[in-house]
Amino acid sequence: MGEKLGSLRRTHMCGDLRSSNINDEVVLMGWVQKRRNLGGLIFVDLRDTTGISQIVFDTDISEDAFNKADKIRNEYVIAIKGNVVERHSKNKDLPTGDIEVFVKEVKILDESQTPPIYIKDDDDVSDAMRLKYRYLDLRKPFMQNNLKIRHKTAKLVRDFFDENSFVEVETPILTKPTPEGARDYLVPSRVNPNKFFALPQSPQLMKQMLMVSGMDRYYQIVKCFRDEDLRANRQPEFTQVDVEMSFVDIEDIIRLNEKLIYKIFKELKGIEIDLPIKRMPYREAMDKYGSDKPDLRFGFEISNISEIVKDSQFKVFSDTVDTGGEVRAINVNGYESEFSRKGISKLEKYIKTYGAKGLAWIKINEEGINSPISKFLSEEEINNIIENFNAKLGDIIFIVADKQKVVLDSLGHLRIEVAKQLDLIDDEKFEFVWITEFPLFEYNEEEDRYVAKHHPFTHPVDEDIDILETSPEKVRAKAYDIVINGDEIGGGSIRINNSELQERMFNALGFTKEEAWSKFGFLLEAFKYGVPPHGGIAYGFDRLIMLLTGMKNIRDVIAFPKTQNATSLLTEAPSGVNKDQLEELNISLISKND
Amino acid sequence: MGEKLGSLRRTHMCGDLRSSNINDEVVLMGWVQKRRNLGGLIFVDLRDTTGISQIVFDTDISEDAFNKADKIRNEYVIAIKGNVVERHSKNKDLPTGDIEVFVKEVKILDESQTPPIYIKDDDDVSDAMRLKYRYLDLRKPFMQNNLKIRHKTAKLVRDFFDENSFVEVETPILTKPTPEGARDYLVPSRVNPNKFFALPQSPQLMKQMLMVSGMDRYYQIVKCFRDEDLRANRQPEFTQVDVEMSFVDIEDIIRLNEKLIYKIFKELKGIEIDLPIKRMPYREAMDKYGSDKPDLRFGFEISNISEIVKDSQFKVFSDTVDTGGEVRAINVNGYESEFSRKGISKLEKYIKTYGAKGLAWIKINEEGINSPISKFLSEEEINNIIENFNAKLGDIIFIVADKQKVVLDSLGHLRIEVAKQLDLIDDEKFEFVWITEFPLFEYNEEEDRYVAKHHPFTHPVDEDIDILETSPEKVRAKAYDIVINGDEIGGGSIRINNSELQERMFNALGFTKEEAWSKFGFLLEAFKYGVPPHGGIAYGFDRLIMLLTGMKNIRDVIAFPKTQNATSLLTEAPSGVNKDQLEELNISLISKND
């Protein structure tokens, strides 16, 4: 049934022993990583959360220990007492490789069956197996390390905000369903029949309430929930570093948060970022990178060549410009020879998924200009395009003509795709940029109305308040995103702090006064009683940890994640519940017919 | 619409100005606590989260500022620039009472209607109003202070565990419904029709999984949920400091946690606790205090006088002992004169709510023995009772005879009640005790079986493992609670770390092997692969903060609490949702007929 610890107490961790410990008597506890019988001795790699020590059983030292060790299998949990000696054959790959421990006493604390997955970083078992046996998967050193980096980052974030006079305040998990935004997870209320709580998509309104409460500076590392169909790096519950400050404008929030970002990258990656972090207005990001989260680790910026080709004989270009579209291009400078016709045709296929109808290109190689469209363009037009990019021998220019949205989307993805193919994306390089001056609204074709690009509490840029009703499409928001290597890691805004402006905002979104009050009544009520200027930011904590650990999969930075199907393979949640429970909640099931 | 901050930036907080700031030019921002026009000047108490500064408007300094100030009302949000001067009439009650600020420039950042509640600590508005206008209620200095102490405590707890090599790991909020324990909050899954997540009642199983994962030391400050009918100091969501360690026994956990408790009380209350904290086995606590969470700030211990009266002529006593009951008593020493017959009859009524049939008493006063039962007891019996308590002139002994449970419950509550009435409970005194050696099981009459007193993963005391099946009622658990001033602030145990023992435990609880696997299959599966000895503790964080702030109501230490009816008066959650949302979730409402 497993031996008991008794009075035995751990003196060292397995990963900590060094030459300086030679001659020490130590007690180690952990899991058996590997056992070998060799030359009359038994060698065991003993593993705990800090690493591995080699322990040796020798009948000359303890026959009893040796005999027990002979029964030990992988993943047995044992405790040993022994003496540290200099290792005969040192292992330079192991921090503890200079020593080994000769065992005087061993206790088998628990046995183990043969585990269904290997406990090693390079085990290539399926994701499903990893999630089902998560407690074994988490024994792998890289997973332990990911969780520790997560812990360290959280600690650093908390220390930072504490030092800067922020107060950690917990906001409710059982909240009010949100009328705007993504789909809520709902929780039926037993005490209040036929009513539901929602799990928060973010504590946005609550943190604003805290500012109205005079809390001045708030932060929280908090779970948020979205019942959306899960894409690759999404989880139904995710973690947010949530921040809000009073009596500030954009500059104050950005400056403070740059200090945090600096500290995180310095302490966790050893990288000293140049401050201030560069800023780029939304419009420029879209124009140059086709994205509001540009990856700046490589070039290939987008350039608008509509002016050059607007009168071209090549109708594909000139007609596009004529009908309000655009012709834009990127120069993949120096890599002309990397793109075969077959390769280009694959790229064309790729950008068609973003709506492009085709991909034109111009190569400048030893033979001169090489392009399937060269026969349709005048020499002047081709020269102007080349000149526009300062293109040289060895360059290749990719051109897309379409509606602006399609052109930017296609070229934005194309520049990333070619950089990937050319292996130009350096995982150890970090490029930071604040994207600013987002549009306040975006037009929703489905609903045929303007909707808030961020949320309806975002403050317009002061100079644009006057055109809120007349030219909503031109109104810029006091909003900002921090983008690292093409990932939006955080974003925020200055909020509206005045009931009159808030009502104008709701009005611009097409809500009647009654609708606005029924949706956001408590906010509008609160706004009657003196609201300080305030704003904040929220970071996607899981994504930040992915960046810091170099993981590509969000599940590798979360202890107990869900599958794409929002289930836990470990616990088998969600599961059926009995009828009585549902009756108590005043709900019944609808059976799924399709 | 409210003036904009522009380039104006806060230089100081309102509560921070002192004589040393005299002649400084400062910018303050905050809410108008009070405005008075006096002798041609306007005086404003300006409040932010740190306190209040008096600011003065004088037409000689700025006519523009003065005119704006004349429009200012309570709770307006303003920013001022001005010079600190020595105050004419100093206010010793205010930390900033030595200075005032003469204003050169003022901006009205937002106006306010007359707030429906006063922003002052001693406002005695109803709880309902406080919760509905929570953002105003939180402006009160004592509420700001409570949230700050909560923040400081959380910070201290996090620092402590970080320093002791614990890793903060987030466990899921969307979990599997629990077959044992309190009622779950359920969350219908849209993607998995007719299946439900549950919100965790505690991360118990997940933290054990982390130990099986080799995480070694885990902590988390985490929200937990119970859909129970709410008693006075309960909330549907509450916060727990959750801790688990591997390769430890009771002693290690208690010793480490005493350091934490020491640190909390030292840094937040300035009290240095004597370590080690005293320990009391469950049986002793029940015998002496009628409770497993005894308040040790006062005496009046319970004593068993069954032996003395078992052969008494007084049948109420002797029959009780004959039929397996007990006669116990407390001596409220020195307070005989405080209890009139009317007072005693009220106490009797009070203990009847705990099942007692009556309350006997013996006074020792100037006239000698005064007791309604003296005529039924022999002189020897009375003398023996008096001797048992070393009772003296001025004492009063209260006696209850009944089944043990009723006797202990009644006298346990009686001793607290009389201490309250006698005003012997000192809010500034803190008495700590570990209650240990809890019974592993308790008999559930309703279900006619033994159930786990804590939970089914609690490790029995090693010596008692052999009698698990034969004498379950005698098996003690490796469990411990930390009790402060009669409140259980935390509790935990060593867990079973062996599948065989875990199965024996489930068996003792009356589960078939199939039931055990269907309820806790993933734990039993995990237990096949090497489980370290482990154990932990969980603190009720809200209750801890109540203790540290001296609050009697849990709602005063939570930013946005729910009512007794589990509703938010601020946001009006829970609320109705539309039919489409429910259909997506494959549920429909049952209308409540009663």
Interface residues (C-beta under 8 A of the other chain):
Chain A: M1 G2 K4 L5 R9 R10 M29 G30 W31 V32 R47 D48 T49 E75 Y76 V77 A79 L109 D110 E111 S112 Q113 P115 R134 Y135 L136 L138 R139 Q144 L147 K148 R150 H151 A154 K155 R158 D162 V167 E168 V169 E170 T171 P172 I173 L174 T175 K176 P177 R183 D184 Y185 L186 V187 P188 S189 R190 V191 N192 P193 N194 K195 F196 F197 A198 L199 L205 M206 M209 L210 V212 S213 G214 M215 D216 K223 F225 D227 D229 P236 E237 T239 S246 F247 V248 D249 D252 D462 N497 N498 E500 L501 G521 F522 A526 K528 Y529 G530 V531 P532 P533 I558 A559 F560 K562 N565 A566 T567 S568 L570 T571 E572 A573 P574 S575 G576 V577 Q581 E583 E584 L585 N586 I587 S588 L589 I590 S591 K592
Chain B: M1 G2 K4 L5 R9 R10 M29 G30 W31 V32 R47 D48 T49 E75 Y76 V77 A79 L109 D110 E111 S112 Q113 P115 Y133 R134 Y135 L136 L138 R139 Q144 L147 K148 R150 H151 A154 K155 R158 D162 V167 E168 V169 E170 T171 P172 I173 L174 T175 K176 P177 R183 D184 Y185 L186 V187 P188 S189 R190 V191 N192 P193 N194 K195 F196 F197 A198 L199 L205 M206 M209 L210 V212 S213 G214 M215 D216 K223 F225 D227 D229 P236 E237 T239 S246 F247 V248 D249 D252 D462 N497 N498 E500 L501 G521 F522 A526 K528 Y529 G530 V531 P532 P533 I558 A559 F560 K562 N565 A566 T567 S568 L570 T571 E572 A573 P574 S575 G576 V577 Q581 E583 E584 L585 N586 I587 S588 L589 I590 S591 K592
